[in-house]
Amino acid sequence: TRILITDFVWPSTGPEREVLAAGFGDGVEVVEAPDGSEETLAALAADCDGIMTCFAQVTPAVVRAAQRCRVISRYGVGVDNIAVDVATELGIPVTYVPDYCVDEVSDHVMALLLTWNRQVGFYDGVAKAGRWEGTPSPHPLTRLRGQTIGILGFGRIGRAVADKARAFGLDVVVFDPYRPADATLPDGVSAA
């Protein structure tokens, strides 16, 4: 079994190799692409049984070149970098990780909200400049509780942000064009 890893953003593919070895034994060969060009990926995919990709473009040419391919798997959410239509036409399933980084992204949203609300960046600069005389913020500091946050998209990440925002006492209003109008919203969440 030969698996092509098109690209990765972490230090190594050790975890992937361990999982693949556990599933396929010693008969698995992992090929790491030296670059993400279509020409390179198409050449490497030609004799691979599977493709694992992060951000590289798995174009129609790459998918068609992968004559032995049985699956294309995306590290993360979304498959907009994969020619899903061509894979489907060729009978190759495309997978992704729907829960990838939901907590990390929603935590980051709250970190940015708190940073802005409490003017952390501004006051960091004030402190680093040694100005302790009560420099006023360029934006008035306000209590979060009772304020309203609007969330565009109410998928996994949007729902996680809503849960965290409600814990801070924020009123949550969501808009998602894909949410059925009759879908029930959690307590404390209203539709725009």
N, C-alpha and C positions, 0 to 999 in steps of 0.2 A: 504494500500500500504506500503510495507516494502522495504527500500533501504539500501543496504550495502555500507558503505564507507570503503574501504580497508585500506587506509592510507592517510595522509595529512601532509603538511609541514608548515602550518600556525598555529597560536595560537588556533583556534577553527573552528568548522564547522557551526558556526552561519549563515554565508551568505547562505550556502547550505540549511540549515534548513528553512530559510526564503523563499527562492525560491521554495523549494519543498512544503512548506505549502501553498504558494500562488497558486501553480498548483494543489495540491491535497487536500487542506483544512486540517482539523484536523485529517483526517484519515491516515496521513502519519507517519510512524515510521522509524526513522533513527537509524541504527545500526553501531557503530564505531568498527572496528576490533581492538582487543587489540594487535595484532601482525600480520605480513604479511606472516606467514607460510602457506603453501599449505593446511595443515590439518585444521588449524583454519579457513581459508577463505572458504574452501569447506563446512565445518560444518555450518558456518554462512550463506552461500549463498543458502543453501538448500531450505529455504522458503522465499527467497527475490524476489521481482518483478523487481528490478534493482540493478546494481552494478556500483558504481562510484569509479574510481581508479586513483591514481597519479603514483606512481612508483612500487607498489606491482605487483608481477607476478600473473596474472589471467590465470592460466595454464589450459590445457585441463581438468584436474580433477576438478578444481574449476568450470569451465563452465558447465561441465556435471552434477555436483552436484546441480547446480542452476535450478532445475526443473520448477520453476515458472517464471524464468527470462524473461523479455520482452525487456531489453536493457542493454548494457554495455557501460558506458561512461568514456572516459579518460579525466582527467584534464590536458589539454595541447596538445602538438603536438606529433604526432606519436602514433602508437599502437603496437610497438614491444614487449610490456610487456603483451599483451593480445593474447590468442589463437584464433585469428580471424577465422582461418579455421574451428575450432570446432564450434564457435559461428555461423558461416555462415551455416554450416551443420545442426545446430539445429534451424535455422531460427531466430536467435537473432541478431538484428542490433548492430553494434559497431560504436560509435560516438567518435569524438574528437573535439578539439577547434583549428582550423587551424590558427587563428590569435593570439593565446596565446603568449604573450611576444615578439612579433615581434619587437616592439619599444625598449623594454628593452634590448634584445639581441643585436640588431643593435647599440643601444647607447653604450653598453658595448664594442662592437668591436671598435667603434671610440674612446672610452676612453682609451682602451689598445693601440691603434695605436698612439694616442697623447702622452700617457705616455712613450711609447718607443721612439717615434720621438723626444720628448723634454727632454728625460732622467729624467723624474720627479722622479722616484725612486732613482736614483743616487743623484740628487741634494737635495732631501729630506734628505738623509743620510748626505750629506755635511752640510746642514743647521743645522741639529740636532747635529752634531759634533761641531758646532760653527766655521766652517772654511769658512770664507768670503773672502779669498784672491784670488778668481778667479780660483778655482780648475778646470782643464780641464776635460771635459766629456770623458769617455772611448769610446764613439761613437760620431763622429762629428754631431753637430746639423745642420740639413738641413731644408730648406723650403719644406713644403708638396706640395704646388702648383707646378704642372708639374711633380710630381713623379707618378709612376704607382702602382696601387694596383691590385692584382689578387684575384678574388673571386671564390672559388670552390663551386658550387651549386648556382643556380639562381632562387630559390623559393622565398617565401615571405620575409624571412630574408635576403637572398642575394640581392634581389632588394632594400630592405630598406637600406642596407649597401651601395649599389651603389649610391643611391640618396644622402645619407649623404656625401659619399666620393667625389662625384662630386661637392657638395657645398663647399668643401675644395679645389677644383681645382685639384683634383687627376684625372689622366687618369685611366679608369676602364676597366679591361680585365676580362672576365668571362669564366668559363668552367662549363658546366653542361651536363653530358652524357644523361640526360632525355629531354633536350631542343631540339625541332625539329630544324634541320639545317636551315630550311627556316623561322624560327620564327624571327619576327622583334625585334630588341633590341632598348632600349631607346636611345635618342641622348646622345652622350658622352660615350657610352658603346660599346666595341667591343668584339668579341668572340675570344677565344684562339684557 
